Amino acid sequence: MSKLFSVVIPTYNQARFLTKSVTSVLSQSINNYEIIIIDNFSNDETEKIVKEFKSDKIIYRKKNNNGVIGVSRNEGVRLSSGSWIAFLDSDDYWYNDRLKLISEFIYRQNEKDSYDVITTDEKWISNENKKNRIYKYGPFTKNFYKKLLIEGNCISNSATVVKKDFLIKNNLQFSENKDFVTVEDYDFYLCLALKGAKFKFIHKVLGEHLFHKDSASSFIDKHLIALEKMIMFHISEKQNFSKNKKKLIKNLKCYIDLKKIVFQIKEKKNYGAAALIFIRNFVYRPIIFLNLLLKQIVNRISNSYFH
């Protein structure tokens, strides 16, 4: 009997988190899955921990990804036998009914109303400031690729499953471009949307996404550089909804600057630098900047709340 889900977990020196992550999959209330762990030759106790599980559901492989996590994810997809690929970062974990709820939704689908990508909600956990937040992803809209590109990512990798047949049919995989490290998942979902994938957002919290000082997304300055390069690539090479690339680039600059403002305030405590970025945008591109700022505020209020 073929598996319904292949759970791909890339890891590198995350032994202190991996036990909880893998256990959360092995504790699922259904059994129709496999776990594929792709280890970037960790030098901690990762291999020992994996072997201690003694589970025939686990496929463990080592792969040198040269710092590009997309390489590991693609290897996991290549080894998979499931109809749906579920992604899980090794420092995140799921609640035990997650795959059951998603499988029930999959089996309820009909040919007319079927989806290629399914995302559930998450609790965001911060090890640094101890603040937790529930985040509702989505929504799916008409011209979803355009929305994702202009307004930013609204999908989480560890909360998402993707139909494998759609990836094969459209020859899609994670980017292995070093310039896209930390945003390869955003690029992946942009490419899915560009190919016409239908996304379903199930608003139920079924997992937890951990932020800590060693997580890739915590290197915000490098992340912002990668983000700008990736979006610029889509504007110049991928998007086909607008010939006015200069306007899209202005949107890009505003979007990046909004993130820089948050970075300067939250991480650097540099309110002067944040104010200068705000003033620059308000003076040179006020309409685009204020519209995007308003959308970000509305999305923030409607999609998340602290508790």
C-alpha positions in Angstrom: 0.0 0.0 0.0 1.5 3.4 -1.0 1.9 6.1 1.6 -0.4 9.1 1.7 2.3 11.4 3.2 6.1 11.7 2.9 7.3 13.9 5.7 10.6 15.6 4.6 12.8 16.8 7.5 16.1 18.5 6.5 18.5 18.9 9.5 21.9 20.2 10.4 23.2 20.2 14.0 19.7 20.4 15.4 19.9 17.4 17.7 18.5 19.3 20.7 15.3 19.9 18.7 15.1 16.8 16.4 13.8 14.4 19.0 10.7 16.5 19.6 10.2 17.1 15.9 10.4 13.5 14.9 8.4 12.3 17.9 5.6 14.7 16.9 5.3 12.8 13.5 5.6 9.3 15.0 2.8 10.3 17.4 0.4 11.1 14.6 -3.0 9.5 15.0 -2.8 7.9 11.5 0.0 5.6 10.2 -0.1 6.2 6.5 3.2 8.1 6.3 6.9 7.9 6.0 9.6 10.2 7.5 12.6 11.2 5.3 15.4 12.8 7.3 18.1 14.5 5.2 21.1 15.2 7.4 23.7 17.7 6.1 26.5 15.7 7.8 25.8 17.0 11.3 28.6 16.8 13.8 26.4 16.6 16.9 24.3 13.6 18.0 21.8 13.7 15.1 22.6 10.3 13.8 22.5 8.7 17.2 19.1 10.2 17.9 17.6 9.0 14.6 18.9 5.5 15.2 17.4 5.4 18.7 13.9 5.7 17.3 14.2 2.2 15.8 11.3 3.0 13.5 10.8 1.4 10.1 8.9 4.6 9.1 12.2 6.6 9.1 14.5 6.9 6.0 17.7 8.5 7.0 20.2 9.9 4.5 23.2 12.1 4.6 23.6 14.8 1.9 26.0 17.6 1.7 24.0 20.7 0.8 26.7 23.3 1.0 24.5 25.5 3.1 21.6 25.4 0.7 18.6 23.8 2.4 16.7 23.5 -0.9 19.2 20.7 -1.9 18.1 18.7 1.2 14.4 19.2 0.6 14.7 18.2 -3.1 16.6 15.1 -2.0 13.8 14.2 0.3 11.2 14.7 -2.4 13.2 12.6 -4.7 13.3 9.7 -2.2 9.6 10.1 -1.3 6.9 7.5 -2.1 3.9 9.4 -0.7 1.1 11.1 -2.7 1.6 14.2 -0.7 4.8 15.8 0.5 4.7 17.3 4.0 7.5 19.6 5.0 8.8 19.9 8.6 11.8 21.8 9.7 13.8 20.0 12.4 13.1 22.6 15.1 9.4 22.7 14.5 6.7 20.1 15.5 3.1 19.1 14.9 0.1 18.3 17.1 -0.9 14.6 16.9 -4.1 15.0 14.8 -2.5 17.1 12.1 -2.1 14.5 9.4 -5.4 12.9 10.3 -7.3 16.2 9.8 -5.5 16.9 6.5 -6.1 13.3 5.2 -9.8 13.6 6.0 -9.9 16.8 4.0 -8.0 15.2 1.1 -10.5 12.3 1.0 -13.5 14.6 1.0 -12.2 16.4 -2.1 -13.9 15.9 -5.5 -12.5 16.4 -9.0 -14.2 19.7 -9.4 -13.0 21.1 -6.1 -9.5 19.7 -5.5 -6.4 21.4 -4.2 -2.6 21.1 -4.8 -1.3 22.8 -1.6 -2.8 22.6 1.9 -1.6 24.8 4.7 -2.8 24.7 8.4 -2.3 27.4 11.0 0.6 27.5 13.6 1.6 28.8 16.9 4.8 30.8 16.6 7.1 30.3 19.6 10.0 32.7 20.4 12.8 31.4 22.6 14.2 34.9 22.8 11.3 37.1 24.1 9.1 34.3 25.3 6.1 35.7 23.3 3.8 33.3 21.5 1.5 34.1 18.6 -1.1 32.2 16.7 -0.7 32.8 12.9 -3.4 32.2 10.4 -2.0 31.8 6.9 -3.5 32.8 3.6 -6.0 33.7 2.3 -6.0 32.2 -1.2 -7.3 34.8 -3.7 -7.6 35.3 -7.4 -4.2 36.1 -9.0 -2.5 34.5 -6.0 0.9 34.7 -7.6 0.6 38.5 -7.9 -0.6 38.8 -4.3 2.3 36.7 -3.0 4.8 38.7 -5.0 3.6 42.1 -4.1 2.3 41.6 -0.6 4.7 39.0 0.7 4.7 35.4 1.8 1.6 34.1 3.7 2.6 30.4 3.9 4.8 28.4 6.3 6.8 25.5 5.2 6.3 23.4 8.3 2.5 23.9 8.0 2.2 22.9 4.4 1.7 19.7 2.3 2.0 19.7 -1.5 0.6 17.2 -4.0 3.6 15.3 -5.4 1.9 14.8 -8.9 1.7 18.6 -9.3 5.4 19.0 -8.6 6.2 16.2 -11.1 3.8 17.5 -13.8 5.2 21.1 -13.6 8.9 20.1 -12.9 9.0 22.1 -9.7 11.5 21.9 -6.9 13.1 24.2 -4.3 15.7 26.6 -5.7 19.3 25.6 -5.1 20.5 29.1 -5.8 22.8 30.2 -2.9 21.5 33.8 -3.3 18.0 32.6 -2.2 19.1 30.9 1.1 16.4 31.6 3.8 13.8 32.5 1.1 13.8 29.3 -1.0 10.5 28.3 0.5 8.9 31.7 -0.5 10.3 31.2 -4.0 8.9 27.6 -4.1 5.4 28.8 -3.3 5.6 31.6 -5.7 6.5 29.1 -8.4 3.6 26.8 -7.4 1.2 29.8 -7.6 2.6 30.8 -11.0 1.9 27.3 -12.3 -1.7 27.6 -11.2 -1.7 25.5 -8.0 -4.8 25.8 -5.9 -4.1 26.5 -2.3 -6.3 25.6 0.6 -5.8 27.2 4.0 -7.4 25.3 6.9 -7.7 27.6 9.9 -6.9 25.2 12.7 -3.6 25.4 14.7 -1.9 22.1 14.2 1.7 22.7 14.9 4.4 25.0 16.4 7.0 27.0 14.6 10.1 27.8 16.7 12.2 31.0 16.5 15.6 30.9 18.2 19.0 32.4 17.7 20.3 29.6 15.6 17.4 29.4 13.2 18.2 30.4 9.6 15.4 33.0 9.5 16.9 34.8 12.6 19.8 36.2 10.5 17.5 39.0 9.4 20.1 41.2 7.6 21.2 38.4 5.3 17.5 37.3 4.9 16.6 40.8 3.6 19.4 40.7 1.0 18.2 37.3 -0.2 14.6 38.4 -0.2 15.4 41.4 -2.4 17.4 39.2 -4.9 14.7 36.6 -5.1 11.8 39.0 -5.6 13.9 41.0 -8.2 14.4 37.7 -10.0 10.6 37.1 -10.2 9.9 40.7 -11.3 12.5 40.5 -14.1 12.3 36.8 -15.2 9.1 35.2 -14.0 6.1 37.5 -13.6 3.8 38.0 -16.5 1.0 40.2 -15.1 2.7 43.5 -15.6 5.0 45.1 -18.2 5.6 48.0 -15.8 8.6 46.5 -14.0 9.6 49.9 -12.6 6.4 50.1 -10.6 6.9 46.5 -9.3 10.4 47.4 -8.3 9.1 50.4 -6.3 6.7 48.0 -4.6 9.6 45.7 -3.8 11.6 48.6 -2.3 8.7 49.6 -0.1 8.1 46.0 1.0 11.8 45.5 1.9 12.0 48.8 3.6 8.9 47.9 5.8 10.8 44.9 6.9 13.9 47.0 7.5 11.9 49.4 9.7 10.7 46.5 11.8 14.2 45.1 12.0 15.7 48.4 13.1 13.0 48.8 15.8 12.8 45.3 17.2 16.3 44.0 16.8 18.6 47.0 16.7 16.5 49.4 18.8 17.6 52.0 16.3 14.6 54.2 16.1 16.4 57.0 14.2 17.4 54.6 11.4 13.8 53.3 11.3 12.5 56.9 11.1 14.8 57.8 8.2 13.7 54.7 6.2 10.0 55.7 6.9 10.6 59.3 5.8 12.5 58.3 2.7 9.6 56.2 1.5 7.0 58.7 2.5 8.7 61.4 0.5 9.7 59.5 -2.7 6.9 56.9 -3.1 4.2 57.9 -0.6 1.1 56.3 -2.3 2.8 52.9 -2.8 4.3 53.0 0.6 1.2 53.9 2.5 -1.0 51.4 0.6 1.4 48.6 1.3 1.8 49.7 5.0 -2.0 49.7 5.4 -2.2 46.2 3.8 0.5 44.9 6.1 -1.3 46.3 9.2 -4.7 44.8 8.1 -3.0 41.5 7.4 -1.3 41.6 10.8 -4.5 42.3 12.6 -6.7 39.8 10.7 -4.1 36.9 10.5 -2.6 36.8 13.9 -3.0 37.6 17.5 -0.8 37.4 20.6 -1.7 35.4 23.7 
